[in-house]
Amino acid sequence: MITNVGSKQDLAPSDFHLFGPLKRHLGGMAFETEDDVISELRNWFDNLDVDFFRVGINSLLSRWQKCIDLHGDDVEK
């Protein structure tokens, strides 16, 4: 029986697929207001290709399998 696999931080798709590219995109930018941040985020998301999300979702199966095979230990990225 596998327990707590879903609670592993390294399995969060946003950690390995979303926030890395977003962090690189925002790196070095400065914002005057919260609305400026929201505008830039919306622009970034609106301009992402559908394949960006497809790749992230499709890679989950292999990452989950690695976690199961390693009995919940960290999964290399």
Secondary structure, 3 states (H helix, E strand, C coil): CCCCHHHCHHHCHHHHHHHHHHHHHHCCCCCCCHHHHHHHHHHHHHCCCHHHHHHHHHHHHHHHHHHHHCCCCCCCC
